[in-house]
Amino acid sequence: MRTCRGDYAPIGQFGWDGGSGTATYADPANQLTGILLTQVGASTPDSMRLSHDFWTTLYQAIDD
């Protein structure tokens, strides 16, 4: 669970980044659940950038 605000995520968001290219988070405050499934493990910088870009884009879409 996040206890401080990150790049895109609010306090209270919780979830998991898997090492095999999966990530899932729930954000109760925004009534949002996101699931990212890739076929790229977390062993390359590009895969971590992809995950960050996914979550950033998701939150930008609801940030009005």
N, C-alpha and C positions, 0 to 999 in steps of 0.2 A: 504494500500500500504506500502510495506517495504521501509523504508528510510535509513536503515543500513543493512549491510550484516549479515545474521544469520548463523546457523549451516550449512545449505545447500542452502539457498535461496539467490539469488542476489537482489541487490537494484532494485526496480521497479516491483517486483513480487506482485501480488495482488490476493485476494481471501477471503475465509471464512472457518472457522472451526465451524461446527455445533455441538451442544451439543448432538445430537442423533446419532452420529457416522458417519457423512458425512463431507467431506472436498473437496473443489475445489479451485484451484489456477491457474492463468495464468501468464506466464513469457514471456513478449514480446521480451526480448533480446535473449532468446533461442528458440523462436517460439514454446513454449511448453504449453500445458494445461493438467492438471492432475485432475482426479476426483476419490475420494476414497469413496466407499459406504460400510458401515459395518452394522451389527445388534447389535453393542455394543455401548452403550452411553458413554459419556465422564466422567462418574462417577467413573471409576476405573483406577488405574495407568496403567494397561495393555493396555487399549484402547488408551491412549495417546502415549504410547510406540509404538503401532502398527502404528499410524499415522506418528510419527516421522520416523520410519523405512521405511515406504512406500515412503515418500518424499526423504529421504536420498538415498535409492536405485534407485529411479527415476533419481536423479541428478548424481549419480555415473555412471549410464548407458550411459549418454550423455557426461560425463566429459572425454574428450580425450586429 
